[in-house]
Amino acid sequence: MNRFLLPLAAFLVLVGFLAVGLNLNPREVPSPLVGKPAPAFELPQLAATDKRFAPKDMQGKVWLLNVWASWCVSCRQEHPLLVELGKTGIVPIVGLNYKDQRADGLGWLRRHGDPYLLSAFDLDGRVGIDYGVYGVPETYVIDKAGTIRYKQIGPVTPEALEQKILPLVKELQR
């Protein structure tokens, strides 16, 4: 009888872990970069190939880094919200055009609107890798000191904007 209790107990523990895991939201995976300095990079700008962008250019400002691509279906979902946010001037938004062709990215912004102060052009995706991007879109709130304070995995929703992103931006801007 005792020889069946140990395998049964192990099975019940595994079922418990599975039940907990199935109830987790995969969009709420904590980023190891939150609370750490944003990875440094320098990339050409999407629209102005002779100009470059580096996060140090935003030093002293609270800003959003939005990772997007013309081939990204979910980016279309969040884009109208970003366009409206860009018009308010509440917070500068910098785009990171991820693993895209320059002409495709520029055409997409012409068709759908351009909410960005500028977009950096990450053709090979190396900067995205440094930021832990595993799917676009992703949006980062970066504080005045260049520290990542929040990561939105997936499209920015009205709820995420109103309940998490904008309150944090306003707090950090004080």
N, C-alpha and C positions, 0 to 999 in steps of 0.2 A: 504494500500500500504506500509506504513512504517513498518508494522509487518513482511513483507517479506524481507526487506532490511537488518535487523540485521542477520537473519540466512544465507542469501546469502553472506554477507560480511564475516561471520565466515567460511562458506564453501570455499570461495575463498582464505582466509588466510591458511586454512588447505591444500588446493590444492597447494598453493605456497610452503609451508614447504615440502610437499611430493615431489614436483618437484626438489627442492634443494637437498633433501636427496637422491633421486634416482641418482643424478649426482655425489655424493661423492664416492671416492674410499675407500672401507672398509680396504684396506691394509695400508691406511694412517692415521689410528687412532693414535692420539698422545699418547705416553706412559707417565703416570704421574711420572715414574721413571727417565726420561731423566732430567739431571741436578741435580740428587740426588745421594747420595752414593749407590753403588751397595750393595744389601742385603748380609749380612755376612752369611756364611755357612761353614761347614766342612764335606766333604764326602769322602768315599773311592774311590780310583782310579779304573777305569774299568779293566785295565790290571794288576795292581799290588794291590791286595787286602790288602796287609800289609801297603800300603802307602796311605796317605790322601792328599786332596787338599782343600785349602781355598783361596778365592780371595786375602787375605792379602799376600799370597805367591807371587803375581804379583805386589805388591806395587812398585812404581817407574818405571813401564813399561806401555806402551800403549798396549792393547791386545784385542782380540776378544773372546767373549764367544758365542759359537754356540750350540744351543739346537737341538739335533737330536735323532733319534731312528731308529732301524732296520726295524720297521713296517711302517715307514713314507715314503709314495710314493714321496712326494715333496722333501724329503731329497736327493733322488737319482738324482733329477734334478740339485741341486746346488753342489753336492759332487765333481764332476770333477773340478769345478771351485775352490773349497776350497783346493783340492789336489794340483792344480797348484799354488795357493797362498801360501800354506804351503811350497812348494819347494823353493819359492823365498826368504823366511826368512824376508820379509818386516815387518811382524807383527806376534807375536805368537798367535796361535789359540788354545784355550782350549775348548774341547767339554764337553757338559753336556748331557750324555746319559740318556734320559728321559723316565720313565715308561717302561723300557725294561728289558729283561732277560739278564744277564751277557753273557751267551754263545752266544745268538743271536747278541748282540752288537759286541762282539769280532769277530765272524764269518763274520759279515757285513764289518767290517774294513779290515779283511784279504782279502775279495773278492774285495772290491771297493777302497782300499787304505786308508791310515791313515794320514790325514793332521794335526793332533792335536799334540801339545806338550804333552798333556795327555788328557784323558777324565775322568771326575768325574761321578760317578755312582749314579743316582737319581732314585732308584727303585720305591719309592712310590710317586714321583712327588712333594714332599713338597717344594723343592728349586725352582722348576718351578713355583709353585704357588706364592712364594715370589717375583719372577721376573715378575709376571703378564703374564706368558705364557698361551695362550689360544689355541695354535695350533703350531705344529712343522712343519718346522724349524723356528726358530727365532734366530737372531744374534744381539749381543750387542757390541758396541765399548765402552771400558772402559779406562779412562785416567790414568795417572801416580798416581793421588791421589785416585783412586778407585771410581771415579764418572762416572756414565753412561752418555755418551755423544750422543749416537744414538742407535735406535732400528730398525732393519730391520725385518718387519713382513713378513713371507713367505720366499721362497727361495731367496738366494743372486743371483742376475742376473749380467751379465757382465756390464750392464748399471749402476746398483746400486753400484757395486764395483768401477767402473771407475769414476763415477760422484759424489758419496756421500762418500762411506766408505774409499777408499784410500786417497782422498784429506784430509778428516778429520783426518785420522791416521797420515799423514805426518805433518799436522799442529800441532797436539797434541804432536808429537815426538820432536818438536823444543825446 
